[in-house]
Amino acid sequence: MSFTAEPIAGEWYHDNELDQDFEIISVDEYEGLIEILREGAEESEEISLDDWDDLLVEPADSPLRDSRLENDFVSDADFIDEDEVEETSLELDED
């Protein structure tokens, strides 16, 4: 399902036509401009609020949020209680 989402600064969106994610850097309603930074791009670009209304975009997860989740998962794995693992192994060996 595709739709045009409300532009919110700091949020990530997926452009379904270009199949590309981007972050909204700022929304200037007075000037009618939205500054975006496409994933992997070095420079931001501006689009008008009118052009935004013509896009087929939907909210997307931040690549930074995804990498933090992956890192948290790895960090949690580092806290395995080795004594508990050994006790479990011994119980299996005894049977």
Summary of the structure (lengths in Angstrom):
residues: 95
radius of gyration: 22.3
end to end distance: 54.1
largest distance: 74.7
contacts: 207
relative contact order: 0.17
helix: 36%
strand: 28%
